């Protein structure tokens, strides 16, 4: 059965125990990286995932905590001897900006750089992101500050579905994306435009009939301006108000089955 390996669980401001939110999808035929926190190469090594096992990287949106580590990862892979193709997926807004960022680093002048393919995902509901031996992944618009997509991820071996909301306040598109999902990976940065609280995450999990809810992208700095004012235990308690299934807090280097 496919697994999710959490490489970072924090909101935009990480700390020594929580890196910015990104994770690996682990199947029988390889690994897919979703977003790039500050230093994905180091996080992958710590998690026991070979950097060269990553052939696909999906970017949910162009914010520093989700793409900030991408230039360093691309360079690290090159310096560490990568020669095979790397596939990058994202909305046009995100990939265009990332390409411009790489141009600022003059990456086309780096000798013998491995091939990179850019796959633009249309901005709309149920848009194909990736279809491979292990996973079928579609993108769904989220309500955030920039164009953003949540991900509906089906494990082909089991038929089970993971719905990842990414960043965003409640919206119909994400509700439709999560319908019938077995597992919900939901942000809990705090209620307000562009984000959700643990309570709202539990409401969605209960509404769509999920079996398990994992809270991620939460503020790890108590007392910070955007902090929800809740401890980790209080976040879980809030999520359980409207959801009777399993609720857990995603932790760095934790893993769970889809």
N, C-alpha and C positions, 0 to 999 in steps of 0.2 A: 504494500500500500504506500502511496506517495506521502511524503512528509514536508512540513514547513520547518525550516531552521531559522530562528530569529537572530539576526546579526546586530540589530539595534532596535530599541523600543521607545526612545524618547521623542518628545515634541521637539521643536526647533532648537531648544537650548539643552544640550546633553550635559552629562556629568561623568565622573570617573567610572561609574558603574553602568551607565546607560548611554549608548551611542544613538545618533539620529536613526529614525526608523528606516530599516531596509531588511530584506530577508531573502532566503534561498528556497526555491521549490526543488525538492529532491525526488527524482523518479528513478526508474530502473535503467534509463538510458542517458542519464546526465542531470545536470543542475541548471536551473534558470535563476538569475538574479533579478530581484524586483527592487528598483531604485538603488542609489549609491550614496551611502552615508559618507562621513568624513574620510575614511581610509578603508575601502572595501577589501583591498588585498590583505591587509593585516587581520581584518575580521574573519575573512575566509580561512586564513591560515589557523587562527585560533579555534575556529569551528571545525577544523579538520577537513576542509573542503579544498581540493586542489584548484588553484586559479585557472589552470588550463582545462578544467572540467566545465567551466562556464562558457557556453557557446552562444547564449542568448541573454540579453539584458533588457528589461522592460522599465521604462521611465513613466511614472504616473503624471508628473507635471514639473514645470521648470521653476522650482524654488530651491534655494541653496541647500536646505537640509535633505533634499531628495536627489539632487544632481551634483552637489558640491564635490563629491569624491570621484566623479566620473573621469575628469582629465587625468588625475593622478593614477587611477586604476588603469586607464588606457596606456599611459606611459609605463607603469610598472609591468604590465603584461608584455610590452615590447622589450623592455630591458631584461626581463626574465626569460626571454627566448621564445615567446609565442610566435608561431608562424601561420596558424590556421585561422580561418574566417571567424569574425565576431559579428553577431547580428544584434542591432540595436532597434528597439521598438518604442514608439511614442506618438503623441499627437503632433501635428505639424508645428504648432507654436513651440513645443518643447525641443523637438529635434532641430528645428531651424536655429534656435538660440544656442543649443549645444554645439552645433557645427560652427557657428560664429565664434563661440568661446574657444573651440579647438584651433580655429584659424588664428586667433590671437596668440596662441602658443606656437604657431608655425609648424604644426604637426606634420604637414605634408613634406617638410624638409628632413624629417627624421628618417635616416636611411633604413631600407629593408623593413619598413613597417608592415605588419600583417594586414590582410584585407579586412575592411569593415563595410557591412551593408546596412543602410538606413531604411527602416520600414515604417512608413507613415501610416498611422491608424486614423481613419476618418472620425470626425467628431460627431458621434451619434450613438444611439442605443444599440447594444448587441452587435458591435462592430468587431470583426475578427482581428485579434492581435497576433495569436500564434496557434498553430495546430501541428502537433508533433506526435511522436510515439507514446509519450506519457501524458500529455496535457492538451486540452482544448481550452483556449483562453479568449474571452471577449471583453471589450471595453465599454463602459457606460459613463455618461457625463455626470460629474459631481458638481455641487454648488460651492465653488471656492473663489479665491481672489484672481486666479488665472485659469485658463483651460486645464481641466483635470479629469482623469478617468479613474473610476473604480474598476475592479477586475473580478470577473466571474470565472473561476478556475475549476474545470472538471477533470478529475483523475480518471483517465480512460480505463485503467485496470480494474477499478472498483465501481465506477459510475458516480462516486461521491463528489459533492460540489463544495468548494470554498468560495465565499463571497468576501472580497476585501474592499471595504468602503473607501479607503484612502482618506484624504482630507476633504471635509465638506460638511456643511450644515444639512439637515434633513431635506430630502427632495424625492419626488416621485420616481425619477430614473433609478436612483440607488435602491429604493424600495422594490422596484421591479427586478433589478439585478439580483437582489438577495432572496427573492421568492423561491421557496423550496430548497434553499441551500442547507446542507448538513451542518456546516461550520461557518460562523461569522467572525471575521477578523475586523474589528471596528475601532476607529480612532476615538479617543476620549480626552481631547485637549481641553475641553470646557465649552459650555454652551455660548453661542454667539455666531455672528455671520462667518461662514467659512469653516466652522468646526462644530463638534458635537460633545455632549457630556456623556458620562457613563450611564446616566439615567436614560438618555435618548438612545444610546446603544442597546440597552435592555429592551426598550420599547420596540425597536426594530426587530430584534431577535425574537421577541414574543410574537410579534405580528406575522412574521414569515415562517414561524414554526421551526426554527433552527434547533439542533441538538446541543450545540455548544457555542459559547461566546468567549472570544479572547479580546481583551482590551489592549490597545496599543496606541502609540503616538500620544502619550500622556505627559503632563508637565511634571518633571522630576525635581523641580526646585520649589519647595514649600515657601509660600509668601511672595512668589514672583507675580508681576502685575497681571498675568493672564491665568494664574493658578486657579483651579476650580475650588480651592479651599478644602479639598477632601484628602484624607489619607488614602493609602492603597486599599486598606480594608473598607473604608467608607465608599470608595468607588465601586467595589464589588457589591457591597450592600445596596447601593443605589441601582446598579444594573439588575439586581435580583427582584426589585420591586415589581417589575412587569414581565419578568422572564423566569420560568421555573427550571430551565435547563442548567447545564454546567457553565459556570462563569469563572474565568481565570484571567489573571493579569499576565500578559506576555512579558517575558524577561529575556534579556540578552543571553544568547546561546541556548535558550530553551527550545524545545521542539515538540511538535504534535502532529498526529496523523490527520489528514483531511477527512 
